[in-house]
Amino acid sequence: MTKQNKAKGIIFLITAAVVWGFAFVAQRMGADSMPAFYFNFSRYLLGTLSLIPLILIFERKADDRAMIKNSVVVGIVAGIVLALASYLQQIGIEMTDSAGKSGFITGLYMVLVPIFGVFLKKKTTIQTWIGAILGICGLFLICTDGGRLTFTGGDIVLIASAMFFATHILIIDTFGQKMYSLRFAMTQFAVCTFFNFVGMLIFDEPTLPQLQAALIPVLYCGLMSVGVAYTCQVLGQKYSEPTSASIILSTEAVFSAIGGAIILHEKMALPAYLGCALIFGGILLSQVKFKKKQK
C-alpha cells in the first residue's frame, strides 16, 4: 500500500470519527422530539439519497459483476446488523440522556472487534485482553454514583449496540476489498431505511411537528453521520490496516464527550471521567500491535 493511499485512509477515518463523535450530540437532541424508529428512518433515508449522485460520479463505470453482487449481498447483511446497532444506540442514548457517556460505552465495540475476531480464527494478543479488562473497569466507574453501582437499562442497551457495531466492523474488514464502497454503503443504508420504516409504522406515531422540532439533528445525522461518515469508514478501511483503522475510529468517543460538554453542557462525576480514560486506554491498548525484537 502506497503512502498516498495510507494518507487517504487516515483522512477518511479521522473525518468519520469527528462526525460520529458529534453525532451523539445530535442524536441526544433528536431523542427529545422524535421516536427512535422515526428518527433513524429519516436520517437513513437522507443518507441513502445523498449517495446516489456520488455513485453516478465515482462508480458509474463499475462493471465487475462479482464486485457488484458482493456490494449488494454484503450490503444487505451489513445493513441488517447496522440497523439493529443504530436502533439500540438511539434507544440507549435516549435512556441514558448523555451524549458523552453513550459515546464511551458505544466505543467499547473497538475492544470487542479483536475479541470477536477469535471466532474468525484471528489472533488475539495479551494486550487485547488487558484492554478488555480496562474497558470493563472503566465501564464500572462510569456506572457508579457516589460509590454505588447504578448500572441502568440504557447502559445495557448501549453495550448490546456496541456488540452489533463490532460485528459490522468485522463484516467490512472481511469483504471490504471485494466490493464497490459506495454501492455497498448505499445498499446497507437502504436496508436500514426499510427496517426503520417498518418499525416506525408499527411502533411509532410519526408527525410533522416532531420532524420540524428535530430537523437540524436529522439533517446532521442523515447527511453527515450517515452519508459522509459511514462512507468515509468504508473508504478509510479500504486504505488502512484494520488495527490502525480501529484506533482512529475509537477517537469518536472523545469527540462525543467534547461535543456533549461544549454543546449540551454535560458534566460527569470524577470517577466517571476516570472510567472514560480507562475505556479509551483499553481501546487503544487492544488495537496496538507490538513488534517482536529480532535476535
Solvent accessible surface area in square Angstrom, and as a share of the most:
residue,aa,sasa,rsa
1,M,131,0.59
2,T,83,0.49
3,K,179,0.76
4,Q,129,0.57
5,N,44,0.23
6,K,101,0.43
7,A,48,0.37
8,K,82,0.35
9,G,0,0.00
10,I,82,0.41
11,I,113,0.57
12,F,54,0.23
13,L,0,0.00
14,I,85,0.43
15,T,49,0.28
16,A,0,0.00
17,A,0,0.00
18,V,51,0.29
19,V,10,0.06
20,W,22,0.08
21,G,0,0.00
22,F,58,0.24
23,A,2,0.02
24,F,3,0.01
25,V,4,0.02
26,A,9,0.07
27,Q,5,0.02
28,R,42,0.15
29,M,81,0.36
30,G,0,0.00
31,A,14,0.11
32,D,104,0.54
33,S,36,0.23
34,M,5,0.02
35,P,40,0.25
36,A,6,0.05
37,F,19,0.08
38,Y,19,0.07
39,F,0,0.00
40,N,0,0.00
41,F,36,0.15
42,S,12,0.08
43,R,4,0.02
44,Y,0,0.00
45,L,67,0.34
46,L,48,0.24
47,G,0,0.00
48,T,18,0.10
49,L,92,0.46
50,S,33,0.21
51,L,0,0.00
52,I,74,0.37
53,P,69,0.43
54,L,62,0.31
55,I,17,0.09
56,L,105,0.52
57,I,120,0.61
58,F,143,0.60
59,E,20,0.09
60,R,156,0.57
61,K,160,0.68
62,A,19,0.15
63,D,117,0.60
64,D,58,0.30
65,R,210,0.77
66,A,65,0.50
67,M,46,0.21
68,I,52,0.26
69,K,136,0.58
70,N,46,0.24
71,S,0,0.00
72,V,69,0.39
73,V,75,0.43
74,V,12,0.07
75,G,0,0.00
76,I,77,0.39
77,V,76,0.43
78,A,0,0.00
79,G,0,0.00
80,I,85,0.43
81,V,19,0.11
82,L,0,0.00
83,A,0,0.00
84,L,60,0.30
85,A,0,0.00
86,S,0,0.00
87,Y,53,0.20
88,L,40,0.20
89,Q,12,0.06
90,Q,1,0.00
91,I,43,0.22
92,G,0,0.00
93,I,0,0.00
94,E,82,0.37
95,M,104,0.46
96,T,24,0.14
97,D,80,0.42
98,S,18,0.12
99,A,0,0.00
100,G,3,0.03
101,K,32,0.14
102,S,0,0.00
103,G,0,0.00
104,F,12,0.05
105,I,0,0.00
106,T,1,0.01
107,G,0,0.00
108,L,19,0.10
109,Y,8,0.03
110,M,0,0.00
111,V,6,0.03
112,L,37,0.19
113,V,12,0.07
114,P,27,0.17
115,I,32,0.16
116,F,44,0.18
117,G,1,0.01
118,V,65,0.37
119,F,168,0.70
120,L,91,0.45
121,K,194,0.82
122,K,91,0.39
123,K,201,0.85
124,T,34,0.20
125,T,58,0.34
126,I,124,0.63
127,Q,17,0.08
128,T,3,0.02
129,W,114,0.40
130,I,78,0.39
131,G,0,0.00
132,A,13,0.10
133,I,104,0.53
134,L,52,0.26
135,G,1,0.01
136,I,117,0.60
137,C,60,0.36
138,G,0,0.00
139,L,19,0.10
140,F,107,0.45
141,L,39,0.19
142,I,11,0.06
143,C,1,0.00
144,T,20,0.12
145,D,78,0.40
146,G,81,0.78
147,G,74,0.72
148,R,152,0.56
149,L,100,0.50
150,T,44,0.25
151,F,84,0.35
152,T,62,0.36
153,G,38,0.36
154,G,1,0.01
155,D,0,0.00
156,I,96,0.49
157,V,31,0.18
158,L,0,0.00
159,I,44,0.22
160,A,32,0.24
161,S,0,0.00
162,A,0,0.00
163,M,92,0.41
164,F,69,0.29
165,F,19,0.08
166,A,0,0.00
167,T,49,0.28
168,H,3,0.01
169,I,7,0.03
170,L,16,0.08
171,I,23,0.12
172,I,3,0.01
173,D,39,0.20
174,T,64,0.37
175,F,76,0.32
176,G,10,0.10
177,Q,117,0.52
178,K,112,0.48
179,M,1,0.00
180,Y,36,0.14
181,S,4,0.03
182,L,12,0.06
183,R,61,0.22
184,F,0,0.00
185,A,0,0.00
186,M,55,0.25
187,T,22,0.13
188,Q,0,0.00
189,F,0,0.00
190,A,44,0.34
191,V,28,0.16
192,C,0,0.00
193,T,16,0.09
194,F,139,0.58
195,F,65,0.27
196,N,0,0.00
197,F,79,0.33
198,V,58,0.33
199,G,5,0.05
200,M,11,0.05
201,L,113,0.56
202,I,116,0.59
203,F,145,0.60
204,D,23,0.12
205,E,146,0.65
206,P,53,0.33
207,T,62,0.36
208,L,110,0.55
209,P,89,0.56
210,Q,48,0.21
211,L,47,0.23
212,Q,113,0.50
213,A,72,0.56
214,A,1,0.01
215,L,85,0.42
216,I,136,0.69
217,P,10,0.06
218,V,4,0.02
219,L,71,0.35
220,Y,61,0.23
221,C,0,0.00
222,G,0,0.00
223,L,75,0.38
224,M,72,0.32
225,S,2,0.02
226,V,0,0.00
227,G,5,0.05
228,V,54,0.31
229,A,0,0.00
230,Y,13,0.05
231,T,8,0.05
232,C,14,0.08
233,Q,3,0.01
234,V,3,0.02
235,L,40,0.20
236,G,0,0.00
237,Q,16,0.07
238,K,58,0.25
239,Y,57,0.22
240,S,17,0.11
241,E,109,0.49
242,P,73,0.46
243,T,24,0.14
244,S,47,0.30
245,A,1,0.01
246,S,5,0.03
247,I,47,0.24
248,I,30,0.15
249,L,1,0.00
250,S,1,0.01
251,T,38,0.22
252,E,7,0.03
253,A,0,0.00
254,V,46,0.27
255,F,52,0.22
256,S,0,0.00
257,A,25,0.20
258,I,70,0.36
259,G,0,0.00
260,G,1,0.01
261,A,52,0.40
262,I,115,0.58
263,I,84,0.43
264,L,50,0.25
265,H,144,0.64
266,E,39,0.18
267,K,181,0.77
268,M,46,0.20
269,A,61,0.47
270,L,146,0.73
271,P,59,0.37
272,A,8,0.06
273,Y,103,0.39
274,L,98,0.49
275,G,0,0.00
276,C,9,0.05
277,A,62,0.48
278,L,48,0.24
279,I,0,0.00
280,F,49,0.20
281,G,28,0.27
282,G,0,0.00
283,I,0,0.00
284,L,58,0.29
285,L,47,0.23
286,S,7,0.04
287,Q,10,0.05
288,V,50,0.29
289,K,154,0.65
290,F,139,0.58
291,K,195,0.83
292,K,189,0.80
293,K,198,0.84
294,Q,174,0.78
295,K,251,1.06
